[in-house]
Amino acid sequence: MADEENTSIRTRISRLVSEERDLRDRLAAREITVDDEHARLKAVETELDQCWDLLRQRDALRAAGQDPSAAAVRPEGVVENYLE
């Protein structure tokens, strides 16, 4: 089950990365406005951050001998304010 959940999260990440590329391509082709691209791109980037954070949480729980399914998606305000 845990591997299926990680696979599902990674599949979502792949789809978001594809959407990110598509947005940039559509902007370059002038199919969408800069405002439209920026608005959707911000949402995509936030969701990507949440997905990566969720995978890291799951890995940490697993490494600590705990149930990785206890990990939860954190709010935008949390994942967007991490210091790198």
PDB file of N, CA, C and O in Angstrom:
ATOM      1  N   MET A   1       0.822  -1.198   0.000  1.00  0.00           N
ATOM      2  CA  MET A   1       0.000   0.000   0.000  1.00  0.00           C
ATOM      3  C   MET A   1       0.867   1.265   0.000  1.00  0.00           C
ATOM      4  O   MET A   1       0.583   2.205  -0.741  1.00  0.00           O
ATOM      5  N   ALA A   2       1.917   1.296   0.820  1.00  0.00           N
ATOM      6  CA  ALA A   2       2.766   2.483   0.903  1.00  0.00           C
ATOM      7  C   ALA A   2       3.416   2.778  -0.439  1.00  0.00           C
ATOM      8  O   ALA A   2       3.482   3.933  -0.857  1.00  0.00           O
ATOM      9  N   ASP A   3       3.896   1.743  -1.114  1.00  0.00           N
ATOM     10  CA  ASP A   3       4.513   1.951  -2.418  1.00  0.00           C
ATOM     11  C   ASP A   3       3.501   2.474  -3.425  1.00  0.00           C
ATOM     12  O   ASP A   3       3.840   3.307  -4.266  1.00  0.00           O
ATOM     13  N   GLU A   4       2.268   1.999  -3.351  1.00  0.00           N
ATOM     14  CA  GLU A   4       1.221   2.491  -4.247  1.00  0.00           C
ATOM     15  C   GLU A   4       0.950   3.969  -3.995  1.00  0.00           C
ATOM     16  O   GLU A   4       0.748   4.734  -4.939  1.00  0.00           O
ATOM     17  N   GLU A   5       0.946   4.371  -2.737  1.00  0.00           N
ATOM     18  CA  GLU A   5       0.720   5.780  -2.413  1.00  0.00           C
ATOM     19  C   GLU A   5       1.862   6.641  -2.933  1.00  0.00           C
ATOM     20  O   GLU A   5       1.626   7.713  -3.492  1.00  0.00           O
ATOM     21  N   ASN A   6       3.109   6.180  -2.754  1.00  0.00           N
ATOM     22  CA  ASN A   6       4.249   6.923  -3.279  1.00  0.00           C
ATOM     23  C   ASN A   6       4.192   7.002  -4.799  1.00  0.00           C
ATOM     24  O   ASN A   6       4.493   8.044  -5.381  1.00  0.00           O
ATOM     25  N   THR A   7       3.810   5.913  -5.436  1.00  0.00           N
ATOM     26  CA  THR A   7       3.685   5.894  -6.891  1.00  0.00           C
ATOM     27  C   THR A   7       2.629   6.895  -7.336  1.00  0.00           C
ATOM     28  O   THR A   7       2.824   7.614  -8.316  1.00  0.00           O
ATOM     29  N   SER A   8       1.528   6.940  -6.626  1.00  0.00           N
ATOM     30  CA  SER A   8       0.459   7.886  -6.943  1.00  0.00           C
ATOM     31  C   SER A   8       0.944   9.328  -6.817  1.00  0.00           C
ATOM     32  O   SER A   8       0.637  10.164  -7.667  1.00  0.00           O
ATOM     33  N   ILE A   9       1.687   9.615  -5.777  1.00  0.00           N
ATOM     34  CA  ILE A   9       2.217  10.967  -5.568  1.00  0.00           C
ATOM     35  C   ILE A   9       3.207  11.305  -6.679  1.00  0.00           C
ATOM     36  O   ILE A   9       3.180  12.412  -7.217  1.00  0.00           O
ATOM     37  N   ARG A  10       4.073  10.365  -7.025  1.00  0.00           N
ATOM     38  CA  ARG A  10       5.054  10.600  -8.091  1.00  0.00           C
ATOM     39  C   ARG A  10       4.372  10.777  -9.451  1.00  0.00           C
ATOM     40  O   ARG A  10       4.833  11.560 -10.281  1.00  0.00           O
ATOM     41  N   THR A  11       3.295  10.063  -9.672  1.00  0.00           N
ATOM     42  CA  THR A  11       2.527  10.241 -10.910  1.00  0.00           C
ATOM     43  C   THR A  11       1.945  11.644 -10.962  1.00  0.00           C
ATOM     44  O   THR A  11       1.963  12.289 -12.010  1.00  0.00           O
ATOM     45  N   ARG A  12       1.435  12.114  -9.845  1.00  0.00           N
ATOM     46  CA  ARG A  12       0.894  13.478  -9.775  1.00  0.00           C
ATOM     47  C   ARG A  12       1.995  14.502 -10.050  1.00  0.00           C
ATOM     48  O   ARG A  12       1.771  15.481 -10.763  1.00  0.00           O
ATOM     49  N   ILE A  13       3.170  14.280  -9.492  1.00  0.00           N
ATOM     50  CA  ILE A  13       4.307  15.173  -9.725  1.00  0.00           C
ATOM     51  C   ILE A  13       4.632  15.224 -11.214  1.00  0.00           C
ATOM     52  O   ILE A  13       4.847  16.304 -11.764  1.00  0.00           O
ATOM     53  N   SER A  14       4.670  14.074 -11.862  1.00  0.00           N
ATOM     54  CA  SER A  14       4.965  14.023 -13.304  1.00  0.00           C
ATOM     55  C   SER A  14       3.934  14.807 -14.103  1.00  0.00           C
ATOM     56  O   SER A  14       4.283  15.532 -15.035  1.00  0.00           O
ATOM     57  N   ARG A  15       2.675  14.663 -13.740  1.00  0.00           N
ATOM     58  CA  ARG A  15       1.618  15.400 -14.440  1.00  0.00           C
ATOM     59  C   ARG A  15       1.755  16.905 -14.237  1.00  0.00           C
ATOM     60  O   ARG A  15       1.545  17.685 -15.166  1.00  0.00           O
ATOM     61  N   LEU A  16       2.104  17.305 -13.029  1.00  0.00           N
ATOM     62  CA  LEU A  16       2.273  18.727 -12.747  1.00  0.00           C
ATOM     63  C   LEU A  16       3.468  19.310 -13.497  1.00  0.00           C
ATOM     64  O   LEU A  16       3.397  20.428 -14.006  1.00  0.00           O
ATOM     65  N   VAL A  17       4.558  18.562 -13.566  1.00  0.00           N
ATOM     66  CA  VAL A  17       5.732  19.016 -14.308  1.00  0.00           C
ATOM     67  C   VAL A  17       5.376  19.167 -15.783  1.00  0.00           C
ATOM     68  O   VAL A  17       5.795  20.129 -16.428  1.00  0.00           O
ATOM     69  N   SER A  18       4.607  18.226 -16.317  1.00  0.00           N
ATOM     70  CA  SER A  18       4.163  18.323 -17.712  1.00  0.00           C
ATOM     71  C   SER A  18       3.287  19.551 -17.918  1.00  0.00           C
ATOM     72  O   SER A  18       3.413  20.250 -18.923  1.00  0.00           O
ATOM     73  N   GLU A  19       2.400  19.809 -16.964  1.00  0.00           N
ATOM     74  CA  GLU A  19       1.539  20.977 -17.074  1.00  0.00           C
ATOM     75  C   GLU A  19       2.368  22.261 -17.021  1.00  0.00           C
ATOM     76  O   GLU A  19       2.089  23.220 -17.741  1.00  0.00           O
ATOM     77  N   GLU A  20       3.379  22.269 -16.168  1.00  0.00           N
ATOM     78  CA  GLU A  20       4.260  23.427 -16.054  1.00  0.00           C
ATOM     79  C   GLU A  20       4.935  23.715 -17.409  1.00  0.00           C
ATOM     80  O   GLU A  20       4.973  24.859 -17.862  1.00  0.00           O
ATOM     81  N   ARG A  21       5.456  22.678 -18.033  1.00  0.00           N
ATOM     82  CA  ARG A  21       6.078  22.836 -19.356  1.00  0.00           C
ATOM     83  C   ARG A  21       5.063  23.307 -20.389  1.00  0.00           C
ATOM     84  O   ARG A  21       5.354  24.183 -21.203  1.00  0.00           O
ATOM     85  N   ASP A  22       3.877  22.722 -20.350  1.00  0.00           N
ATOM     86  CA  ASP A  22       2.822  23.089 -21.293  1.00  0.00           C
ATOM     87  C   ASP A  22       2.437  24.563 -21.152  1.00  0.00           C
ATOM     88  O   ASP A  22       2.238  25.259 -22.147  1.00  0.00           O
ATOM     89  N   LEU A  23       2.336  25.026 -19.908  1.00  0.00           N
ATOM     90  CA  LEU A  23       2.015  26.434 -19.673  1.00  0.00           C
ATOM     91  C   LEU A  23       3.058  27.345 -20.302  1.00  0.00           C
ATOM     92  O   LEU A  23       2.719  28.338 -20.946  1.00  0.00           O
ATOM     93  N   ARG A  24       4.319  27.004 -20.112  1.00  0.00           N
ATOM     94  CA  ARG A  24       5.389  27.831 -20.676  1.00  0.00           C
ATOM     95  C   ARG A  24       5.361  27.796 -22.206  1.00  0.00           C
ATOM     96  O   ARG A  24       5.574  28.816 -22.862  1.00  0.00           O
ATOM     97  N   ASP A  25       5.098  26.625 -22.759  1.00  0.00           N
ATOM     98  CA  ASP A  25       4.993  26.501 -24.219  1.00  0.00           C
ATOM     99  C   ASP A  25       3.816  27.310 -24.755  1.00  0.00           C
ATOM    100  O   ASP A  25       3.935  27.991 -25.774  1.00  0.00           O
ATOM    101  N   ARG A  26       2.683  27.230 -24.064  1.00  0.00           N
ATOM    102  CA  ARG A  26       1.491  27.968 -24.497  1.00  0.00           C
ATOM    103  C   ARG A  26       1.707  29.477 -24.405  1.00  0.00           C
ATOM    104  O   ARG A  26       1.220  30.235 -25.243  1.00  0.00           O
ATOM    105  N   LEU A  27       2.442  29.904 -23.378  1.00  0.00           N
ATOM    106  CA  LEU A  27       2.760  31.323 -23.262  1.00  0.00           C
ATOM    107  C   LEU A  27       3.666  31.749 -24.418  1.00  0.00           C
ATOM    108  O   LEU A  27       3.438  32.788 -25.038  1.00  0.00           O
ATOM    109  N   ALA A  28       4.682  30.955 -24.705  1.00  0.00           N
ATOM    110  CA  ALA A  28       5.603  31.269 -25.799  1.00  0.00           C
ATOM    111  C   ALA A  28       4.866  31.328 -27.139  1.00  0.00           C
ATOM    112  O   ALA A  28       5.212  32.127 -28.009  1.00  0.00           O
ATOM    113  N   ALA A  29       3.856  30.483 -27.296  1.00  0.00           N
ATOM    114  CA  ALA A  29       3.065  30.466 -28.526  1.00  0.00           C
ATOM    115  C   ALA A  29       1.949  31.510 -28.502  1.00  0.00           C
ATOM    116  O   ALA A  29       1.163  31.610 -29.444  1.00  0.00           O
ATOM    117  N   ARG A  30       1.884  32.282 -27.423  1.00  0.00           N
ATOM    118  CA  ARG A  30       0.873  33.333 -27.244  1.00  0.00           C
ATOM    119  C   ARG A  30      -0.554  32.800 -27.247  1.00  0.00           C
ATOM    120  O   ARG A  30      -1.488  33.468 -27.691  1.00  0.00           O
ATOM    121  N   GLU A  31      -0.696  31.584 -26.741  1.00  0.00           N
ATOM    122  CA  GLU A  31      -2.030  30.984 -26.612  1.00  0.00           C
ATOM    123  C   GLU A  31      -2.704  31.400 -25.318  1.00  0.00           C
ATOM    124  O   GLU A  31      -3.927  31.324 -25.196  1.00  0.00           O
ATOM    125  N   ILE A  32      -1.901  31.843 -24.344  1.00  0.00           N
ATOM    126  CA  ILE A  32      -2.417  32.324 -23.068  1.00  0.00           C
ATOM    127  C   ILE A  32      -1.678  33.611 -22.711  1.00  0.00           C
ATOM    128  O   ILE A  32      -0.605  33.895 -23.244  1.00  0.00           O
ATOM    129  N   THR A  33      -2.263  34.374 -21.813  1.00  0.00           N
ATOM    130  CA  THR A  33      -1.628  35.623 -21.385  1.00  0.00           C
ATOM    131  C   THR A  33      -0.609  35.348 -20.281  1.00  0.00           C
ATOM    132  O   THR A  33      -0.613  34.290 -19.652  1.00  0.00           O
ATOM    133  N   VAL A  34       0.246  36.314 -20.070  1.00  0.00           N
ATOM    134  CA  VAL A  34       1.228  36.219 -18.991  1.00  0.00           C
ATOM    135  C   VAL A  34       0.514  36.074 -17.651  1.00  0.00           C
ATOM    136  O   VAL A  34       0.935  35.286 -16.804  1.00  0.00           O
ATOM    137  N   ASP A  35      -0.567  36.833 -17.458  1.00  0.00           N
ATOM    138  CA  ASP A  35      -1.318  36.747 -16.197  1.00  0.00           C
ATOM    139  C   ASP A  35      -1.897  35.351 -15.988  1.00  0.00           C
ATOM    140  O   ASP A  35      -1.833  34.807 -14.885  1.00  0.00           O
ATOM    141  N   ASP A  36      -2.463  34.772 -17.047  1.00  0.00           N
ATOM    142  CA  ASP A  36      -3.019  33.413 -16.947  1.00  0.00           C
ATOM    143  C   ASP A  36      -1.918  32.402 -16.620  1.00  0.00           C
ATOM    144  O   ASP A  36      -2.089  31.517 -15.782  1.00  0.00           O
ATOM    145  N   GLU A  37      -0.789  32.562 -17.306  1.00  0.00           N
ATOM    146  CA  GLU A  37       0.329  31.631 -17.086  1.00  0.00           C
ATOM    147  C   GLU A  37       0.833  31.744 -15.660  1.00  0.00           C
ATOM    148  O   GLU A  37       1.058  30.729 -15.001  1.00  0.00           O
ATOM    149  N   HIS A  38       1.013  32.959 -15.179  1.00  0.00           N
ATOM    150  CA  HIS A  38       1.537  33.150 -13.824  1.00  0.00           C
ATOM    151  C   HIS A  38       0.577  32.626 -12.764  1.00  0.00           C
ATOM    152  O   HIS A  38       1.002  32.000 -11.793  1.00  0.00           O
ATOM    153  N   ALA A  39      -0.694  32.876 -12.945  1.00  0.00           N
ATOM    154  CA  ALA A  39      -1.679  32.417 -11.959  1.00  0.00           C
ATOM    155  C   ALA A  39      -1.686  30.896 -11.859  1.00  0.00           C
ATOM    156  O   ALA A  39      -1.632  30.341 -10.761  1.00  0.00           O
ATOM    157  N   ARG A  40      -1.751  30.228 -12.999  1.00  0.00           N
ATOM    158  CA  ARG A  40      -1.793  28.766 -12.968  1.00  0.00           C
ATOM    159  C   ARG A  40      -0.437  28.198 -12.559  1.00  0.00           C
ATOM    160  O   ARG A  40      -0.372  27.201 -11.840  1.00  0.00           O
ATOM    161  N   LEU A  41       0.643  28.827 -13.014  1.00  0.00           N
ATOM    162  CA  LEU A  41       1.976  28.350 -12.676  1.00  0.00           C
ATOM    163  C   LEU A  41       2.209  28.395 -11.171  1.00  0.00           C
ATOM    164  O   LEU A  41       2.816  27.485 -10.607  1.00  0.00           O
ATOM    165  N   LYS A  42       1.732  29.440 -10.526  1.00  0.00           N
ATOM    166  CA  LYS A  42       1.883  29.524  -9.062  1.00  0.00           C
ATOM    167  C   LYS A  42       1.153  28.365  -8.385  1.00  0.00           C
ATOM    168  O   LYS A  42       1.677  27.755  -7.453  1.00  0.00           O
ATOM    169  N   ALA A  43      -0.048  28.067  -8.854  1.00  0.00           N
ATOM    170  CA  ALA A  43      -0.812  26.955  -8.278  1.00  0.00           C
ATOM    171  C   ALA A  43      -0.102  25.622  -8.509  1.00  0.00           C
ATOM    172  O   ALA A  43      -0.048  24.776  -7.615  1.00  0.00           O
ATOM    173  N   VAL A  44       0.435  25.443  -9.699  1.00  0.00           N
ATOM    174  CA  VAL A  44       1.151  24.204 -10.025  1.00  0.00           C
ATOM    175  C   VAL A  44       2.396  24.078  -9.151  1.00  0.00           C
ATOM    176  O   VAL A  44       2.657  23.012  -8.593  1.00  0.00           O
ATOM    177  N   GLU A  45       3.154  25.147  -9.031  1.00  0.00           N
ATOM    178  CA  GLU A  45       4.371  25.110  -8.225  1.00  0.00           C
ATOM    179  C   GLU A  45       4.070  24.824  -6.756  1.00  0.00           C
ATOM    180  O   GLU A  45       4.807  24.092  -6.097  1.00  0.00           O
ATOM    181  N   THR A  46       2.991  25.401  -6.251  1.00  0.00           N
ATOM    182  CA  THR A  46       2.599  25.141  -4.863  1.00  0.00           C
ATOM    183  C   THR A  46       2.228  23.669  -4.684  1.00  0.00           C
ATOM    184  O   THR A  46       2.642  23.034  -3.714  1.00  0.00           O
ATOM    185  N   GLU A  47       1.457  23.137  -5.610  1.00  0.00           N
ATOM    186  CA  GLU A  47       1.071  21.732  -5.500  1.00  0.00           C
ATOM    187  C   GLU A  47       2.287  20.817  -5.625  1.00  0.00           C
ATOM    188  O   GLU A  47       2.361  19.792  -4.947  1.00  0.00           O
ATOM    189  N   LEU A  48       3.235  21.175  -6.480  1.00  0.00           N
ATOM    190  CA  LEU A  48       4.475  20.405  -6.580  1.00  0.00           C
ATOM    191  C   LEU A  48       5.215  20.414  -5.243  1.00  0.00           C
ATOM    192  O   LEU A  48       5.674  19.372  -4.777  1.00  0.00           O
ATOM    193  N   ASP A  49       5.328  21.583  -4.634  1.00  0.00           N
ATOM    194  CA  ASP A  49       5.989  21.670  -3.327  1.00  0.00           C
ATOM    195  C   ASP A  49       5.288  20.799  -2.300  1.00  0.00           C
ATOM    196  O   ASP A  49       5.938  20.134  -1.494  1.00  0.00           O
ATOM    197  N   GLN A  50       3.960  20.801  -2.329  1.00  0.00           N
ATOM    198  CA  GLN A  50       3.200  19.975  -1.391  1.00  0.00           C
ATOM    199  C   GLN A  50       3.438  18.487  -1.644  1.00  0.00           C
ATOM    200  O   GLN A  50       3.561  17.710  -0.697  1.00  0.00           O
ATOM    201  N   CYS A  51       3.501  18.092  -2.892  1.00  0.00           N
ATOM    202  CA  CYS A  51       3.745  16.680  -3.221  1.00  0.00           C
ATOM    203  C   CYS A  51       5.128  16.238  -2.755  1.00  0.00           C
ATOM    204  O   CYS A  51       5.277  15.185  -2.135  1.00  0.00           O
ATOM    205  N   TRP A  52       6.146  17.058  -3.061  1.00  0.00           N
ATOM    206  CA  TRP A  52       7.507  16.708  -2.639  1.00  0.00           C
ATOM    207  C   TRP A  52       7.595  16.667  -1.112  1.00  0.00           C
ATOM    208  O   TRP A  52       8.244  15.783  -0.554  1.00  0.00           O
ATOM    209  N   ASP A  53       6.956  17.602  -0.446  1.00  0.00           N
ATOM    210  CA  ASP A  53       6.951  17.616   1.014  1.00  0.00           C
ATOM    211  C   ASP A  53       6.289  16.350   1.557  1.00  0.00           C
ATOM    212  O   ASP A  53       6.776  15.751   2.516  1.00  0.00           O
ATOM    213  N   LEU A  54       5.193  15.950   0.947  1.00  0.00           N
ATOM    214  CA  LEU A  54       4.495  14.742   1.387  1.00  0.00           C
ATOM    215  C   LEU A  54       5.383  13.513   1.233  1.00  0.00           C
ATOM    216  O   LEU A  54       5.422  12.663   2.123  1.00  0.00           O
ATOM    217  N   LEU A  55       6.094  13.411   0.119  1.00  0.00           N
ATOM    218  CA  LEU A  55       7.021  12.280  -0.062  1.00  0.00           C
ATOM    219  C   LEU A  55       8.118  12.295   0.997  1.00  0.00           C
ATOM    220  O   LEU A  55       8.470  11.249   1.543  1.00  0.00           O
ATOM    221  N   ARG A  56       8.660  13.478   1.290  1.00  0.00           N
ATOM    222  CA  ARG A  56       9.702  13.570   2.324  1.00  0.00           C
ATOM    223  C   ARG A  56       9.161  13.166   3.692  1.00  0.00           C
ATOM    224  O   ARG A  56       9.839  12.471   4.449  1.00  0.00           O
ATOM    225  N   GLN A  57       7.946  13.597   4.008  1.00  0.00           N
ATOM    226  CA  GLN A  57       7.324  13.202   5.277  1.00  0.00           C
ATOM    227  C   GLN A  57       7.182  11.687   5.356  1.00  0.00           C
ATOM    228  O   GLN A  57       7.503  11.068   6.370  1.00  0.00           O
ATOM    229  N   ARG A  58       6.693  11.102   4.260  1.00  0.00           N
ATOM    230  CA  ARG A  58       6.481   9.648   4.228  1.00  0.00           C
ATOM    231  C   ARG A  58       7.809   8.907   4.409  1.00  0.00           C
ATOM    232  O   ARG A  58       7.879   7.926   5.149  1.00  0.00           O
ATOM    233  N   ASP A  59       8.849   9.374   3.740  1.00  0.00           N
ATOM    234  CA  ASP A  59      10.172   8.750   3.875  1.00  0.00           C
ATOM    235  C   ASP A  59      10.687   8.851   5.303  1.00  0.00           C
ATOM    236  O   ASP A  59      11.237   7.891   5.843  1.00  0.00           O
ATOM    237  N   ALA A  60      10.505  10.020   5.915  1.00  0.00           N
ATOM    238  CA  ALA A  60      10.973  10.225   7.287  1.00  0.00           C
ATOM    239  C   ALA A  60      10.222   9.325   8.264  1.00  0.00           C
ATOM    240  O   ALA A  60      10.826   8.742   9.164  1.00  0.00           O
ATOM    241  N   LEU A  61       8.925   9.215   8.090  1.00  0.00           N
ATOM    242  CA  LEU A  61       8.139   8.343   8.970  1.00  0.00           C
ATOM    243  C   LEU A  61       8.569   6.886   8.806  1.00  0.00           C
ATOM    244  O   LEU A  61       8.731   6.161   9.787  1.00  0.00           O
ATOM    245  N   ARG A  62       8.748   6.473   7.566  1.00  0.00           N
ATOM    246  CA  ARG A  62       9.174   5.094   7.291  1.00  0.00           C
ATOM    247  C   ARG A  62      10.539   4.836   7.925  1.00  0.00           C
ATOM    248  O   ARG A  62      10.744   3.793   8.547  1.00  0.00           O
ATOM    249  N   ALA A  63      11.474   5.777   7.774  1.00  0.00           N
ATOM    250  CA  ALA A  63      12.823   5.627   8.333  1.00  0.00           C
ATOM    251  C   ALA A  63      12.800   5.559   9.858  1.00  0.00           C
ATOM    252  O   ALA A  63      13.665   4.938  10.477  1.00  0.00           O
ATOM    253  N   ALA A  64      11.803   6.203  10.449  1.00  0.00           N
ATOM    254  CA  ALA A  64      11.666   6.201  11.914  1.00  0.00           C
ATOM    255  C   ALA A  64      10.854   5.003  12.415  1.00  0.00           C
ATOM    256  O   ALA A  64      10.562   4.900  13.606  1.00  0.00           O
ATOM    257  N   GLY A  65      10.491   4.096  11.495  1.00  0.00           N
ATOM    258  CA  GLY A  65       9.727   2.915  11.879  1.00  0.00           C
ATOM    259  C   GLY A  65       8.261   3.199  12.119  1.00  0.00           C
ATOM    260  O   GLY A  65       7.568   2.403  12.753  1.00  0.00           O
ATOM    261  N   GLN A  66       7.780   4.329  11.619  1.00  0.00           N
ATOM    262  CA  GLN A  66       6.378   4.697  11.806  1.00  0.00           C
ATOM    263  C   GLN A  66       5.604   4.492  10.508  1.00  0.00           C
ATOM    264  O   GLN A  66       6.178   4.197   9.460  1.00  0.00           O
ATOM    265  N   ASP A  67       4.314   4.654  10.602  1.00  0.00           N
ATOM    266  CA  ASP A  67       3.415   4.454   9.466  1.00  0.00           C
ATOM    267  C   ASP A  67       3.475   5.649   8.524  1.00  0.00           C
ATOM    268  O   ASP A  67       3.088   6.751   8.912  1.00  0.00           O
ATOM    269  N   PRO A  68       3.955   5.457   7.283  1.00  0.00           N
ATOM    270  CA  PRO A  68       4.044   6.582   6.346  1.00  0.00           C
ATOM    271  C   PRO A  68       2.688   7.165   5.963  1.00  0.00           C
ATOM    272  O   PRO A  68       2.612   8.300   5.493  1.00  0.00           O
ATOM    273  N   SER A  69       1.631   6.407   6.158  1.00  0.00           N
ATOM    274  CA  SER A  69       0.310   6.933   5.812  1.00  0.00           C
ATOM    275  C   SER A  69      -0.158   8.004   6.806  1.00  0.00           C
ATOM    276  O   SER A  69      -1.191   8.639   6.596  1.00  0.00           O
ATOM    277  N   ALA A  70       0.598   8.199   7.878  1.00  0.00           N
ATOM    278  CA  ALA A  70       0.280   9.258   8.831  1.00  0.00           C
ATOM    279  C   ALA A  70       0.681  10.633   8.289  1.00  0.00           C
ATOM    280  O   ALA A  70       0.287  11.658   8.844  1.00  0.00           O
ATOM    281  N   ALA A  71       1.457  10.655   7.216  1.00  0.00           N
ATOM    282  CA  ALA A  71       1.849  11.928   6.600  1.00  0.00           C
ATOM    283  C   ALA A  71       0.615  12.584   5.992  1.00  0.00           C
ATOM    284  O   ALA A  71      -0.324  11.912   5.565  1.00  0.00           O
ATOM    285  N   ALA A  72       0.642  13.904   5.965  1.00  0.00           N
ATOM    286  CA  ALA A  72      -0.495  14.658   5.425  1.00  0.00           C
ATOM    287  C   ALA A  72       0.019  15.836   4.602  1.00  0.00           C
ATOM    288  O   ALA A  72       1.105  16.364   4.840  1.00  0.00           O
ATOM    289  N   VAL A  73      -0.791  16.225   3.636  1.00  0.00           N
ATOM    290  CA  VAL A  73      -0.465  17.396   2.827  1.00  0.00           C
ATOM    291  C   VAL A  73      -0.519  18.620   3.732  1.00  0.00           C
ATOM    292  O   VAL A  73      -1.509  18.860   4.424  1.00  0.00           O
ATOM    293  N   ARG A  74       0.563  19.383   3.713  1.00  0.00           N
ATOM    294  CA  ARG A  74       0.606  20.599   4.538  1.00  0.00           C
ATOM    295  C   ARG A  74       0.086  21.780   3.728  1.00  0.00           C
ATOM    296  O   ARG A  74       0.183  21.789   2.500  1.00  0.00           O
ATOM    297  N   PRO A  75      -0.465  22.773   4.415  1.00  0.00           N
ATOM    298  CA  PRO A  75      -1.026  23.940   3.726  1.00  0.00           C
ATOM    299  C   PRO A  75       0.043  24.705   2.942  1.00  0.00           C
ATOM    300  O   PRO A  75       1.239  24.618   3.221  1.00  0.00           O
ATOM    301  N   GLU A  76      -0.433  25.446   1.965  1.00  0.00           N
ATOM    302  CA  GLU A  76       0.441  26.261   1.115  1.00  0.00           C
ATOM    303  C   GLU A  76       1.356  27.155   1.943  1.00  0.00           C
ATOM    304  O   GLU A  76       2.546  27.267   1.648  1.00  0.00           O
ATOM    305  N   GLY A  77       0.816  27.785   2.963  1.00  0.00           N
ATOM    306  CA  GLY A  77       1.594  28.688   3.783  1.00  0.00           C
ATOM    307  C   GLY A  77       2.762  28.025   4.468  1.00  0.00           C
ATOM    308  O   GLY A  77       3.748  28.690   4.786  1.00  0.00           O
ATOM    309  N   VAL A  78       2.677  26.736   4.702  1.00  0.00           N
ATOM    310  CA  VAL A  78       3.768  25.993   5.339  1.00  0.00           C
ATOM    311  C   VAL A  78       4.825  25.652   4.302  1.00  0.00           C
ATOM    312  O   VAL A  78       5.995  25.991   4.478  1.00  0.00           O
ATOM    313  N   VAL A  79       4.430  24.989   3.228  1.00  0.00           N
ATOM    314  CA  VAL A  79       5.433  24.519   2.250  1.00  0.00           C
ATOM    315  C   VAL A  79       6.049  25.656   1.452  1.00  0.00           C
ATOM    316  O   VAL A  79       7.169  25.515   0.961  1.00  0.00           O
ATOM    317  N   GLU A  80       5.366  26.760   1.312  1.00  0.00           N
ATOM    318  CA  GLU A  80       5.912  27.881   0.544  1.00  0.00           C
ATOM    319  C   GLU A  80       6.856  28.744   1.388  1.00  0.00           C
ATOM    320  O   GLU A  80       7.544  29.612   0.849  1.00  0.00           O
ATOM    321  N   ASN A  81       6.895  28.517   2.682  1.00  0.00           N
ATOM    322  CA  ASN A  81       7.752  29.335   3.543  1.00  0.00           C
ATOM    323  C   ASN A  81       8.950  28.571   4.104  1.00  0.00           C
ATOM    324  O   ASN A  81       9.615  29.046   5.025  1.00  0.00           O
ATOM    325  N   TYR A  82       9.227  27.389   3.549  1.00  0.00           N
ATOM    326  CA  TYR A  82      10.419  26.651   3.969  1.00  0.00           C
ATOM    327  C   TYR A  82      11.650  27.408   3.517  1.00  0.00           C
ATOM    328  O   TYR A  82      11.656  28.031   2.456  1.00  0.00           O
ATOM    329  N   LEU A  83      12.664  27.350   4.309  1.00  0.00           N
ATOM    330  CA  LEU A  83      13.954  27.924   3.919  1.00  0.00           C
ATOM    331  C   LEU A  83      14.778  26.810   3.299  1.00  0.00           C
ATOM    332  O   LEU A  83      14.807  25.690   3.807  1.00  0.00           O
ATOM    333  N   GLU A  84      15.432  27.119   2.222  1.00  0.00           N
ATOM    334  CA  GLU A  84      16.228  26.085   1.555  1.00  0.00           C
ATOM    335  C   GLU A  84      17.653  26.114   2.029  1.00  0.00           C
ATOM    336  O   GLU A  84      18.471  25.314   1.575  1.00  0.00           O
TER     337      GLU A  84
END
